[in-house]
Amino acid sequence: MKNNCLRILFLTFLVGFAGLVFNGCRQNPSVGYVIPTDLTNELRAPAYPLVTVDPYFNAWSCTDLLYEDQTRHWTEKAFPLLGVLRVDGEVYRFMGKESLPLKPILPTTKEEKWEGKYTMEDPAGDDWKQLAFDDSAWSTGHAAFGTPREPRLSTLWETKDIWVRRTFNLEDDVEKEDGIFLNYSHDDIFELYINGIQVVKTGYSWKYEVITELTDEVKATLKEGENIITAHCHNRTGGGYVDFGLYKREKDKPSFDQTALQTSVSVLPTQTVYTFDCGPVELELVFTSPLLLDDLDLVSRPVSYITYQVYSKTGDSHDVQVYFEATPHWAVHSEDQLVDFERVETNGLVFLKTGTVEQPILKKRGDDVRIDWGYFYMAGSEGKRVALNFGDYWNRKEEFLDDGKIDTSAEKELSGNMVKEMTVLAYSHDLGKVSTDKRVGYLMLGYDDIYSVQFFEKNLKAYWTKEGTVDIFQAFKSAEEEYEPIMVRCDAFNRSLMEDAEAVGGKKYAELCALAYRQAVSAHKLLLDENGMLLFLSKENNSNGSIGTVDVTYPSSPLFLIYNPELAKGLLNHIFYYSESGRWTKPFAAHDVGTYPIANGQTYGADMPVEESGNMLILTAAIATIEGKADYAADHWEVLTTWTDYLVENGFDPAHQLCTDDFAGHFAHNTNLSIKAIMGIASYSKLAAMLGYDEVAEKYLAIAREMAVNWEKKANDGDHYRLTFDRRGTWSQKYNLVWDKLLGFNIFDPNIAVKEMAYYRTLQNEYGLPLDNRATYTKSDWIMWTATLTGNMDDFKALVDRVYTYANETLSRVPLCDWHDTLSGARVGFKARSVVGGYYLKMLEQKLNDVLPDQ
């Protein structure tokens, strides 16, 4: 990979030249640049990345077919995008799913804080599910029921269980009504009954605004007079929540019922490419988030592209129009927040802008949170054939169904209350007569968050703003002007990355890396602090919402070490600053600097002294190895020395504490954590040698070598090595050992890795190698590291192929989960986390092999 940048530049030239020739041969050049779609990925993704810029501006398709469901934020809340193609008057929906036109019979808390009876003591038996049950001893409260900070909360529930009864009167029977729906929200394990009949029974999950149609059996019980809905929720851990109601379908609403036929989908590093048959024409739909890591402006720019390429399959020409639609959900935390709208024309572009009326900048923090400050934009070049406008949810659809375009006249009144009446951001383009030449267009989606992060009491703007000198309209204009070169660069990068990944790890490995790429990058926010320090701050998605977590940075880092060491520094700078500023005074590295997006100091409740100190030292040494110099380490030498001395004193046989796999709980004598401490000390020695501190280097290398010898003796359990020094018959993945080879320390006997790997290969389940002997779950990022231990390709593929099988077959349809069960393939926890950047460890090995001989 030494000449990777030159090769990407050469590929960019070739792809760009080929694109020009192709466009000139295939179509009128005024039609636009055609994105090549020959590069494919056969992996069926658990979820497909669509718009992936940062932790808030982030949307996915969580189904095999793009039109099977609404598109969603990684938290699984709806971020609706709708796409429709009209061909010779026939309409085909290719993206998203319309909201059901529902009218409340029994409203949820979106419309009304309804009253119910509840208890937190087990009522025993099944009588509580029946209307006749005497609930006079139960408490009376208003919905929603839940833990602090849950949406529309009225009644606090902080025990493990809650039982709720909601009685209501109907004026008529509903048995013959067409379409009666239950709307419910729950966190965690939930069961619900209507007039004693079970309608919902979930496992361990948490979902909001689930809509399910009632069966005829249940509808038959909903008679004139008094009825009841009863529910029980068990909160295993974290937040708890209960809300439910009944709705009926409104008739005579225009809709896009007919769907296109999706024929393929491929996830590439910077793009997701779909193809659809829409009657006599084919549609290629390309989602591009140009996260090219050597271009920080592009990494930060909050603009994502949707490109559509249409051509006739029959040889005849056809009249074609395309329609896209988004809703203000993209700019709110919850649907009941009031929003406003503005249409802006500037720089030759038209912008549809929406955001909350309240604008609570940086007021919300946490994990299951959507941004509700700043503004969401849909933008495009409006002309005679292109239109952008706001409008009523149903009226805009009806216009396009009838005329193939939307009205551009100003609406007299736009509803800012999404619960009562939805206003949409709509776009239409009349492509005219489409023949075998591809006709092309694109629109842009963007988000201006105004202020992105609070860093030690200072509100910071995103990197792309150039400290406030660039506004969102200029960012969009640059995105428009650079459209074609960006697409050329993205295509060249996609090809280069997948070629490199396949060369070192095989086709399945390359396809996994392609899927992991945008997820890993977009879980971060890029900023400069007031002194110009680069900050590349992660959000710990779906684990606790921490910002800048070191043991999330550690597994994520291989991707950034490969493609831009400056970003790798950006992953560490805030932790160095935290200690060096005197705000963090402990002799080991902090775990985090807050809860996203507030970075004012560690908020995680437990320190990870050996874990985080080892992580910081190893990654600093990796940066130095790649750069061929230790200048970055020299800037932080004092605190690196403090952390190293802590590891010398406390790292070999760790006390009762957490490691990065903190879900497994505290335990002592962790042999894999001991390896990390040894690697951290060896890293310090390497850095000292690079800086010319020879005596220091020799001293700490001797310490690390002695520890490694003692580790082998103390951890040895015959044909493998133990989970903890004090427990025979245990085992664990020793993924931290990989740095001994990657950074050229060679202080552990290489037979340790060989022996461990032979043992691991006897322990695999259908969906991978368990993390250790305590459970059948695993971490797929660590499997990638473990697979790299021996350097043997058979070993690598034996482990990685089962990760591929997991990703390809799991029924957990969420952005790639890194913590899954190896027997069932089901998600245990986590989704959309940056740690999948660790999949790139095998590619990092090749990069380090390229640079190590030169040092």
C-alpha positions in Angstrom: 0.0 0.0 0.0 3.0 2.3 -0.1 2.0 3.7 -3.4 -1.7 3.6 -2.7 -2.3 7.4 -3.0 -0.5 7.5 -6.4 -2.6 4.5 -7.6 -5.8 6.2 -6.5 -4.8 9.3 -8.5 -4.1 7.2 -11.5 -7.3 5.4 -11.2 -9.2 8.7 -10.8 -7.7 9.9 -14.1 -8.6 6.6 -15.9 -12.1 6.5 -14.5 -12.7 10.2 -15.3 -11.3 9.8 -18.8 -13.4 6.6 -19.4 -16.5 8.5 -18.0 -16.0 11.3 -20.5 -15.6 8.9 -23.4 -18.6 6.8 -22.2 -20.8 9.9 -21.7 -19.8 11.2 -25.1 -20.7 7.9 -26.8 -23.9 7.2 -24.8 -25.7 10.5 -24.5 -25.9 14.2 -25.0 -23.2 15.6 -22.7 -25.7 18.1 -21.3 -27.5 15.2 -19.7 -24.8 14.9 -17.1 -22.1 12.6 -15.8 -23.0 8.9 -15.6 -21.7 7.1 -12.5 -20.3 3.7 -13.4 -22.2 0.9 -11.8 -20.2 -2.2 -12.8 -18.4 -2.5 -9.4 -20.6 -4.8 -7.2 -20.9 -6.3 -3.7 -22.7 -9.5 -3.3 -23.1 -9.3 0.5 -26.6 -8.9 1.8 -26.2 -6.2 4.3 -28.0 -6.2 7.6 -28.9 -2.6 6.8 -27.8 -0.4 3.8 -26.1 3.0 4.3 -27.9 5.8 2.4 -27.0 9.2 4.0 -24.0 8.8 6.3 -22.3 12.1 7.3 -22.2 12.2 11.1 -24.0 10.6 14.1 -27.1 12.8 13.6 -27.2 13.2 9.8 -27.4 9.5 9.2 -30.0 7.3 7.4 -30.3 3.6 6.4 -32.5 1.1 4.7 -33.1 -1.8 7.1 -34.8 -4.1 4.6 -33.7 -6.1 1.6 -35.9 -4.0 -0.7 -35.6 -0.2 -0.6 -39.4 0.2 -0.9 -40.3 -2.3 1.9 -40.1 0.2 4.7 -39.4 3.8 5.6 -35.7 4.8 5.6 -34.5 5.2 9.2 -31.9 6.9 11.4 -29.5 4.4 12.9 -31.6 4.6 16.1 -34.4 3.0 14.0 -36.6 6.1 14.2 -38.2 6.9 10.8 -36.2 9.4 8.6 -38.6 9.2 5.7 -37.4 9.4 2.1 -39.8 8.5 -0.7 -38.9 8.0 -4.3 -41.2 7.4 -7.3 -40.6 7.0 -11.1 -43.5 7.8 -13.5 -43.1 6.1 -16.9 -45.7 6.9 -19.6 -48.1 7.8 -16.9 -47.5 4.6 -14.9 -46.1 5.2 -11.4 -43.5 3.0 -9.6 -42.4 3.5 -6.0 -38.8 2.6 -5.7 -37.8 4.0 -2.3 -39.5 4.3 1.1 -43.1 3.6 2.2 -45.9 6.0 2.7 -47.2 6.6 6.2 -50.6 5.0 6.6 -53.4 7.7 6.6 -54.5 7.0 10.2 -57.1 8.7 12.4 -57.0 8.1 16.2 -59.7 6.0 17.8 -57.7 5.9 21.0 -54.7 8.3 20.7 -51.2 7.7 21.9 -49.3 10.4 23.7 -48.5 12.1 20.4 -52.0 13.5 20.6 -53.1 13.1 24.2 -51.6 12.3 27.6 -54.1 9.6 28.2 -55.0 8.2 31.6 -54.7 4.6 32.8 -54.4 2.4 35.8 -51.0 0.9 36.7 -49.1 -1.1 39.2 -45.4 -2.0 39.7 -46.3 -5.1 41.8 -47.0 -8.4 40.1 -50.8 -8.8 40.1 -50.3 -12.6 39.7 -52.4 -14.8 37.5 -54.1 -13.7 34.3 -57.2 -11.9 35.6 -55.5 -8.5 35.3 -55.8 -8.8 31.5 -59.7 -8.9 31.6 -62.1 -6.0 31.6 -63.9 -7.3 34.8 -60.7 -7.3 36.9 -60.9 -5.1 40.0 -58.1 -2.5 39.6 -59.2 -0.2 42.3 -56.0 -0.8 44.3 -53.9 0.2 41.3 -52.6 3.7 40.9 -53.9 6.2 38.3 -51.4 7.9 36.0 -51.0 9.6 32.7 -49.0 8.2 29.8 -46.3 7.9 28.7 -44.9 5.6 31.5 -41.1 5.4 31.6 -37.7 6.3 32.9 -36.3 9.9 32.9 -35.7 11.6 29.5 -38.0 9.3 27.6 -40.3 11.1 25.1 -43.6 12.7 26.3 -43.1 11.2 29.8 -45.8 11.8 32.4 -45.5 8.9 34.9 -42.1 7.8 36.2 -41.4 4.1 36.1 -38.1 3.0 37.6 -38.8 -0.6 38.8 -38.2 -3.7 36.7 -41.9 -4.2 35.8 -45.0 -2.2 35.1 -48.6 -3.4 34.4 -50.9 -0.9 32.7 -54.7 -1.0 32.1 -56.5 1.4 29.7 -60.3 1.2 29.5 -62.2 3.0 26.8 -65.7 3.3 25.2 -66.6 2.8 21.6 -69.7 4.3 20.1 -70.0 1.5 17.5 -68.7 -2.0 16.8 -65.5 -1.9 14.6 -65.6 -5.5 13.4 -66.5 -4.5 9.9 -64.2 -1.5 9.7 -61.4 -1.8 7.0 -58.1 -1.3 8.8 -57.8 -0.9 12.5 -54.3 -0.5 13.8 -52.5 -0.7 17.1 -49.7 1.9 17.6 -47.4 1.0 20.5 -44.0 1.9 21.9 -42.0 -0.2 24.4 -38.6 -0.6 26.1 -37.8 -3.5 26.8 -39.7 -6.8 26.9 -43.4 -6.1 26.2 -46.7 -7.9 26.0 -50.1 -6.3 25.2 -53.7 -7.6 25.1 -56.9 -6.3 23.7 -60.0 -7.5 25.5 -57.9 -10.4 26.9 -56.4 -11.5 23.5 -52.7 -11.2 23.1 -51.7 -8.9 20.3 -48.0 -8.2 21.1 -45.2 -10.3 22.6 -41.7 -9.1 22.1 -38.3 -10.3 23.1 -35.5 -8.1 24.5 -35.9 -5.1 22.2 -37.0 -1.5 22.3 -39.1 0.0 19.5 -41.1 3.2 19.2 -44.2 4.0 17.1 -44.7 0.4 15.9 -47.9 0.1 13.8 -49.6 -3.3 13.4 -53.0 -4.1 11.9 -55.4 -6.0 14.1 -56.6 -9.4 13.1 -60.3 -10.1 12.5 -60.4 -12.0 15.8 -59.3 -9.1 17.8 -61.5 -6.6 15.9 -64.5 -8.8 16.6 -64.0 -8.1 20.4 -64.1 -4.3 19.9 -67.8 -3.8 20.6 -69.9 -0.8 21.3 -69.4 0.2 25.0 -66.5 -0.5 27.3 -63.3 -2.2 26.1 -59.8 -2.6 27.5 -56.2 -2.7 26.5 -53.7 -4.2 29.0 -50.0 -4.3 28.9 -47.0 -5.5 30.8 -43.4 -4.3 30.3 -40.2 -5.7 31.8 -37.2 -3.4 31.8 -34.1 -5.5 31.7 -31.6 -2.6 31.7 -31.3 1.1 30.8 -34.4 3.0 29.7 -38.0 1.8 30.1 -41.1 3.0 28.2 -44.8 2.2 27.6 -47.3 3.9 25.3 -50.1 2.6 23.1 -53.3 3.5 21.2 -55.7 2.5 18.4 -56.2 4.1 15.0 -58.3 3.5 11.9 -57.4 4.0 8.2 -58.7 7.1 6.5 -60.1 6.4 3.1 -59.5 8.0 -0.4 -55.9 9.2 0.1 -53.7 9.2 -3.0 -50.9 6.7 -2.8 -48.0 5.1 -4.7 -49.2 1.5 -4.3 -47.3 0.0 -7.2 -43.6 -0.7 -6.6 -40.7 -1.1 -8.9 -38.9 -4.4 -9.1 -35.5 -4.1 -7.3 -33.0 -6.2 -9.2 -29.8 -5.5 -7.3 -28.1 -3.5 -4.5 -24.4 -3.1 -3.8 -22.7 -1.4 -0.8 -19.5 0.2 -1.9 -17.2 2.2 0.4 -18.6 5.6 -0.4 -21.7 4.7 -2.3 -24.8 2.4 -2.3 -26.1 1.5 -5.7 -29.6 0.1 -6.4 -31.1 -1.0 -9.7 -34.8 -1.2 -10.4 -37.0 -2.3 -13.3 -39.8 0.3 -13.7 -41.8 -1.2 -16.5 -40.0 -0.5 -19.8 -37.1 1.5 -18.2 -34.3 0.7 -15.8 -33.5 3.0 -12.9 -30.0 3.2 -11.2 -30.2 4.9 -7.9 -26.9 5.9 -6.3 -26.5 7.3 -2.7 -23.1 9.0 -2.3 -21.6 10.3 0.9 -18.1 11.3 -0.3 -16.2 10.4 2.9 -12.7 10.5 1.3 -10.4 10.5 4.3 -7.6 12.4 2.5 -9.9 15.4 2.1 -11.1 16.8 5.4 -13.4 19.3 3.8 -15.3 16.5 2.1 -15.3 14.3 5.2 -16.9 17.2 7.2 -19.1 18.7 4.5 -22.7 17.9 5.6 -24.0 17.2 2.1 -25.0 13.8 0.6 -26.1 13.1 -3.0 -28.9 11.0 -4.5 -28.3 10.4 -8.1 -30.8 8.8 -10.5 -29.8 7.3 -13.9 -32.6 6.1 -16.2 -32.6 4.4 -19.6 -35.0 2.5 -21.8 -34.7 -1.3 -21.9 -36.9 -1.7 -24.9 -35.2 0.6 -27.4 -38.3 2.8 -27.6 -38.4 6.2 -25.9 -40.6 6.8 -22.9 -41.9 9.8 -21.0 -40.2 9.7 -17.5 -40.6 11.8 -14.5 -39.1 11.3 -11.0 -40.3 12.4 -7.6 -38.5 12.6 -4.2 -39.9 13.5 -0.9 -38.6 14.0 2.7 -40.3 15.0 5.9 -39.2 17.2 8.8 -38.4 14.1 10.9 -34.8 14.6 9.8 -34.7 17.8 12.0 -36.5 16.7 15.2 -35.9 14.4 18.1 -39.6 13.4 18.3 -42.6 13.9 16.0 -44.5 16.1 18.4 -42.0 19.0 18.1 -43.2 22.0 16.1 -41.3 22.8 13.0 -41.1 25.7 10.5 -40.1 26.0 6.8 -38.3 28.4 4.5 -37.8 28.2 0.7 -34.5 29.9 -0.3 -33.1 30.6 -3.8 -29.5 31.6 -4.0 -26.3 30.7 -6.0 -28.4 29.1 -8.7 -29.9 26.6 -6.3 -33.2 26.2 -4.6 -33.3 25.1 -0.9 -36.1 23.6 1.1 -35.2 24.3 4.7 -36.9 22.9 7.8 -36.1 22.7 11.6 -37.7 23.0 15.0 -39.3 26.2 16.1 -37.6 25.9 19.5 -34.0 25.4 18.3 -32.6 24.0 21.6 -28.9 24.2 20.4 -26.8 21.5 22.2 -29.5 21.0 24.8 -29.9 17.3 24.3 -27.3 14.7 25.0 -27.3 10.9 25.2 -27.6 7.8 23.1 -31.1 7.3 21.6 -31.2 11.0 20.5 -31.9 12.7 17.2 -30.8 16.3 16.6 -33.5 19.0 17.1 -31.5 22.1 16.4 -30.1 23.4 13.2 -31.8 22.8 9.8 -32.3 20.0 7.3 -32.1 20.9 3.6 -33.2 19.5 0.3 -31.5 21.3 -2.5 -31.3 21.2 -6.3 -31.0 23.2 -9.5 -34.5 24.3 -10.4 -35.4 24.9 -14.1 -38.2 24.4 -16.5 -38.2 20.6 -15.8 -37.2 20.6 -12.1 -39.3 21.8 -9.2 -38.8 21.9 -5.4 -41.5 23.0 -3.0 -43.2 22.3 0.3 -46.7 21.0 0.4 -49.3 18.8 2.1 -48.3 15.2 2.5 -51.1 13.9 0.3 -51.6 16.8 -2.1 -48.0 16.7 -3.5 -48.5 13.0 -4.2 -51.7 13.6 -6.0 -50.1 16.3 -8.2 -47.3 14.0 -9.2 -49.7 11.1 -9.9 -51.8 13.3 -12.1 -49.3 15.5 -13.9 -45.8 14.1 -13.3 -44.7 17.3 -11.5 -45.4 19.3 -8.4 -46.8 22.8 -8.2 -44.2 25.5 -7.5 -46.6 28.2 -6.3 -46.3 29.2 -2.7 -48.5 27.3 -0.2 -50.8 29.6 1.7 -50.3 27.7 4.9 -47.9 25.0 5.9 -48.5 22.8 9.0 -45.8 22.9 11.5 -47.5 20.2 13.6 -46.5 16.9 12.1 -48.8 14.9 14.3 -51.9 16.7 13.0 -50.9 17.3 9.4 -47.6 16.5 7.7 -45.8 18.9 5.5 -43.3 17.5 3.0 -40.2 18.7 1.2 -40.8 17.6 -2.4 -38.8 17.5 -5.6 -39.8 16.5 -9.2 -37.8 16.3 -12.4 -39.3 15.7 -15.8 -36.6 13.8 -17.7 -38.6 14.0 -21.0 -38.2 11.3 -23.6 -35.8 8.7 -22.3 -34.3 6.2 -24.8 -31.3 3.9 -24.5 -29.1 6.9 -23.6 -28.9 7.3 -19.8 -30.6 10.4 -18.5 -29.2 11.6 -15.3 -30.0 13.9 -12.4 -29.3 14.4 -8.8 -30.5 16.2 -5.7 -28.7 17.0 -2.5 -29.6 16.5 1.2 -27.8 18.5 3.8 -27.8 19.5 7.5 -26.5 22.7 9.1 -26.2 21.9 12.8 -25.0 25.5 13.6 -23.0 24.3 16.6 -21.9 20.7 16.6 -20.2 20.0 20.0 -19.5 21.7 23.2 -15.8 21.1 24.0 -14.9 22.1 27.6 -17.5 24.8 27.8 -16.9 26.2 24.2 -19.5 25.6 21.5 -17.7 24.5 18.4 -18.8 24.7 14.8 -18.1 21.8 12.4 -14.8 21.7 10.5 -16.5 22.5 7.2 -17.5 26.0 8.3 -13.9 27.2 8.5 -14.5 28.7 11.9 -17.8 30.2 10.7 -16.5 31.8 7.4 -18.4 29.3 5.2 -22.2 29.0 5.4 -24.4 26.1 4.4 -25.3 27.7 1.1 -21.7 28.0 0.1 -21.2 24.4 1.1 -24.0 23.3 -1.1 -22.7 25.4 -4.0 -19.3 23.7 -3.7 -21.0 20.3 -3.6 -22.8 21.2 -6.8 -19.7 22.6 -8.6 -17.6 19.6 -7.6 -20.2 17.0 -8.3 -18.5 15.3 -11.3 -14.9 15.2 -9.9 -16.3 14.0 -6.6 -18.1 11.1 -8.3 -15.0 10.3 -10.2 -12.9 10.3 -7.1 -15.4 8.2 -5.2 -15.5 5.6 -7.9 -11.7 5.4 -8.1 -11.5 5.1 -4.3 -14.2 2.4 -4.2 -12.2 0.3 -6.7 -8.9 0.9 -5.0 -10.1 0.0 -1.5 -11.9 -3.2 -2.6 -8.9 -4.3 -4.7 -6.5 -3.7 -1.8 -8.9 -5.5 0.7 -9.3 -8.5 -1.6 -5.6 -8.8 -2.2 -4.8 -9.1 1.5 -8.0 -10.9 2.7 -10.1 -12.3 -0.1 -13.4 -11.3 -1.7 -15.6 -11.8 1.4 -13.2 -9.7 3.5 -13.3 -6.9 0.8 -17.1 -6.9 0.9 -17.2 -6.6 4.7 -14.8 -3.7 4.6 -17.0 -2.0 2.0 -20.0 -2.3 4.3 -18.0 -1.1 7.4 -16.5 2.0 5.8 -19.2 4.7 5.9 -20.5 3.3 9.2 -17.1 3.7 10.9 -16.5 7.2 9.5 -19.9 8.7 10.0 -20.0 7.8 13.7 -17.6 10.8 14.2 -17.8 14.6 14.1 -14.8 16.6 12.7 -14.0 19.9 14.3 -11.2 22.3 15.3 -11.1 23.7 18.8 -10.5 27.4 19.4 -6.7 26.8 19.2 -6.9 24.9 15.9 -6.5 21.4 17.4 -8.1 18.8 15.2 -10.8 16.8 16.9 -12.4 13.7 15.4 -14.9 12.8 18.1 -16.8 9.6 18.1 -20.2 9.0 19.4 -20.5 5.7 21.2 -23.7 4.7 19.3 -26.1 2.3 20.9 -23.8 1.5 23.9 -24.0 4.6 26.1 -23.7 7.7 24.0 -20.3 8.7 25.3 -18.2 11.2 23.2 -14.6 10.4 22.3 -14.4 7.0 24.1 -10.9 5.7 24.0 -11.8 2.0 23.9 -14.1 2.8 20.9 -11.3 4.6 19.2 -8.9 1.7 19.7 -10.9 -0.8 17.6 -12.0 1.9 15.1 -8.4 3.1 14.5 -7.1 0.8 11.7 -9.3 2.4 9.1 -8.0 5.9 9.9 -4.4 4.8 10.4 -4.4 3.5 6.9 -6.0 6.4 5.1 -5.1 9.5 7.1 -2.9 9.5 10.3 -4.1 13.1 11.0 -7.5 11.7 11.6 -6.0 9.1 13.9 -4.4 11.9 15.9 -7.8 13.6 15.9 -9.1 10.5 17.7 -6.6 11.0 20.5 -6.1 14.7 20.8 -9.0 15.3 23.2 -7.7 12.7 25.7 -4.2 14.2 25.6 -5.7 17.7 26.1 -7.9 16.4 29.0 -4.8 15.3 31.0 -2.4 18.0 29.9 -4.8 20.8 30.8 -5.1 19.5 34.4 -8.8 18.8 34.1 -8.1 15.0 34.4 -5.6 14.3 37.2 -5.5 10.5 37.4 -2.3 8.7 36.4 -4.0 6.8 33.7 -6.0 7.8 30.6 -9.6 8.9 30.8 -12.4 6.8 29.2 -14.2 9.6 27.5 -14.8 13.4 27.6 -18.5 13.4 28.1 -21.8 12.4 26.6 -22.4 13.3 23.0 -22.4 16.1 22.0 -21.3 17.6 25.3 -17.6 17.1 25.8 -16.8 18.8 29.2 -15.3 15.8 31.0 -15.7 12.1 31.6 -19.3 11.0 32.3 -18.8 7.2 32.2 -19.2 5.8 35.7 -16.2 3.5 35.8 -12.5 4.1 34.9 -10.6 1.6 32.7 -7.1 2.4 33.8 -5.1 -0.4 32.0 -7.4 -0.5 29.0 -7.3 3.2 28.1 -3.6 3.8 28.9 -2.6 0.8 26.8 -4.8 2.0 24.0 -3.4 5.5 23.9 0.2 4.2 23.9 -0.3 1.6 21.3 -2.1 4.0 18.9 0.5 6.7 19.4 3.2 4.2 18.4 1.2 3.1 15.4 0.9 6.7 14.2 4.7 7.1 14.7 5.4 3.9 12.7 3.2 5.0 9.8 4.7 8.5 9.7 8.3 7.3 10.2 8.8 9.8 13.0 7.7 10.3 16.6 7.0 14.0 16.6 3.5 13.5 17.8 4.6 11.4 20.7 7.2 14.0 21.6 4.5 16.6 22.0 2.9 14.5 24.7 5.9 12.8 26.2 5.2 13.7 29.8 1.7 12.2 29.9 2.8 9.2 27.9 5.5 8.5 30.5 3.0 8.8 33.3 0.7 6.3 31.7 3.5 3.9 30.9 4.7 4.0 34.5 1.2 3.2 35.6 1.2 0.1 33.4 4.6 -1.0 34.7 3.2 -0.8 38.2 -0.3 -2.2 37.6 -0.6 -3.7 34.2 0.8 -7.2 34.2 -1.8 -8.8 36.5 -4.7 -6.3 36.3 -6.9 -5.8 39.4 -10.7 -6.1 39.4 -11.6 -3.7 36.6 -13.3 -3.3 33.2 -11.7 -3.8 29.8 -13.2 -2.6 26.5 -15.6 -5.6 26.6 -17.2 -3.9 29.6 -20.6 -5.7 28.9 -18.9 -8.8 30.3 -18.4 -7.0 33.6 -15.5 -6.4 36.0 -13.0 -9.1 36.6 -9.4 -9.4 37.7 -6.3 -11.2 36.3 -7.5 -10.7 32.7 -4.7 -12.2 30.5 -5.8 -10.3 27.3 -5.8 -7.0 29.2 -2.3 -7.9 30.5 -1.1 -8.3 26.9 -2.4 -4.8 26.3 -0.4 -3.4 29.1 2.7 -5.2 27.8 2.1 -3.8 24.3 1.6 -0.3 25.8 5.0 -0.5 27.5 6.7 -1.9 24.4 5.1 1.0 22.4 6.6 3.5 24.8 10.0 1.9 24.3 9.6 2.1 20.5 8.7 5.8 20.7 11.7 6.5 23.0 14.0 4.8 20.5 12.6 6.8 17.6 13.2 10.0 19.6 16.8 9.0 20.5 16.1 8.3 24.1 18.1 5.0 23.9 18.5 4.3 27.6 14.8 4.8 28.2 14.0 2.6 25.3 16.2 -0.2 26.5 14.8 0.0 30.0 11.2 -0.3 29.1 11.8 -2.9 26.4 13.5 -5.1 29.0 10.5 -4.6 31.3 8.1 -5.6 28.5 10.2 -8.6 27.5 10.3 -9.9 31.1 6.5 -9.4 31.4 6.0 -11.4 28.2 8.0 -14.3 29.4 6.2 -14.3 32.7 2.8 -14.0 30.9 3.5 -17.2 28.9 4.3 -19.1 32.1 1.4 -17.9 34.1 -1.3 -18.0 31.4 -0.4 -21.3 29.9 -3.2 -23.9 30.0 -1.7 -26.7 27.9 -3.1 -26.4 24.4 -4.2 -22.8 24.9 -3.9 -19.8 27.2 -6.4 -18.8 29.9 -9.0 -16.1 30.2 -7.6 -15.2 33.6 -4.3 -16.1 35.2 -6.0 -17.8 38.1 -8.6 -20.0 36.3 -7.7 -23.2 34.6 -10.0 -24.5 31.8 -10.8 -21.0 30.6 -9.9 -19.3 27.3 -10.4 -16.0 25.5 -9.5 -14.3 22.2 -6.1 -12.7 22.6 -6.7 -10.0 20.0 -4.4 -7.5 21.7 -1.5 -9.7 20.8 -1.7 -8.6 17.2 0.4 -5.5 17.9 3.5 -7.6 18.8 3.7 -8.5 15.1 2.2 -5.4 13.5 4.6 -3.0 15.3 7.6 -5.3 15.1 8.1 -5.8 18.8 8.5 -9.6 18.6 8.7 -9.9 22.4 6.2 -12.8 22.6 7.0 -16.3 21.4 5.3 -16.6 18.0 4.2 -20.1 18.9 1.7 -18.5 21.4 -0.3 -17.2 18.5 -0.1 -20.4 16.6 -1.2 -22.5 19.6 -4.1 -20.1 20.3 -5.3 -20.2 16.7 -5.3 -23.9 16.5 -7.4 -24.0 19.7 -9.8 -21.2 18.4 -10.5 -23.2 15.2 -11.9 -26.0 17.3 -14.3 -23.6 19.1 -16.1 -21.8 16.3 -19.9 -21.8 15.9 -21.9 -21.2 12.8 -21.6 -17.4 13.1 -18.2 -17.1 14.5 -15.7 -17.5 17.3 -17.1 -16.7 20.7 -15.3 -13.9 22.6 -14.3 -16.3 25.5 -15.6 -19.3 27.4 -18.2 -17.5 29.4 -20.9 -17.0 26.6 -21.7 -17.8 23.0 -21.6 -14.1 22.0 -18.7 -12.5 20.2 -17.4 -9.2 19.0 -16.9 -9.3 15.2 -14.2 -6.5 15.2 -12.1 -8.6 17.6 -12.5 -11.7 15.4 -10.9 -9.6 12.6 -7.9 -8.9 14.9 -7.7 -12.5 16.1 -7.8 -13.8 12.6 -4.7 -11.7 11.8 -2.6 -13.1 14.7 -0.7 -15.8 12.8 -0.3 -14.3 9.3 -1.6 -17.6 7.9 -4.3 -17.0 5.2 -6.1 -20.2 6.0 -6.5 -19.1 9.6 -7.7 -15.7 8.5 -10.3 -17.0 6.2 -11.5 -19.7 8.6 -12.5 -17.0 11.1 -13.5 -14.1 8.8 -15.7 -16.2 6.5 -18.0 -16.9 9.5 -18.3 -13.1 10.2 -19.4 -12.8 6.6 -22.0 -15.5 7.1 -23.3 -13.6 10.1 -23.6 -10.3 8.3 -25.1 -12.0 5.3 -27.7 -14.0 7.2 -28.5 -12.2 10.5 -32.2 -11.4 11.1 -31.2 -8.4 13.1 -31.8 -5.7 10.5 -29.9 -2.8 11.9 -26.7 -1.0 10.9 -23.9 -3.6 11.3 -23.9 -4.9 14.9 -20.5 -5.7 16.4 -21.9 -7.8 19.3 -23.8 -10.9 18.2 -24.6 -14.4 19.2 -22.5 -17.0 17.4 -25.2 -19.7 17.5 -28.2 -17.8 16.3 -26.6 -14.9 14.5 -28.9 -12.5 16.4 -27.7 -9.1 17.6 -27.0 -9.2 21.4 -26.5 -5.4 21.6 -25.0 -2.5 19.8 -25.5 -1.2 16.2 -24.0 1.5 14.0 -20.8 1.7 16.0 -17.5 3.0 14.6 -15.7 0.0 16.0 -16.2 -1.8 12.6 -13.3 0.3 11.5 -11.4 -2.5 13.2 -12.3 -4.7 10.2 -9.4 -2.9 8.4 -6.8 -4.5 10.7 -5.6 -6.9 8.0 -5.2 -4.0 5.6 -3.3 -2.1 8.3 -1.0 -5.0 8.7 0.0 -4.7 5.0 0.5 -1.0 5.3 2.8 -1.5 8.3 4.7 -4.2 6.5 5.3 -1.7 3.8 6.7 1.0 6.1 8.5 -1.0 8.8 11.6 -2.0 6.7 12.3 1.7 6.1 12.6 2.5 9.8 
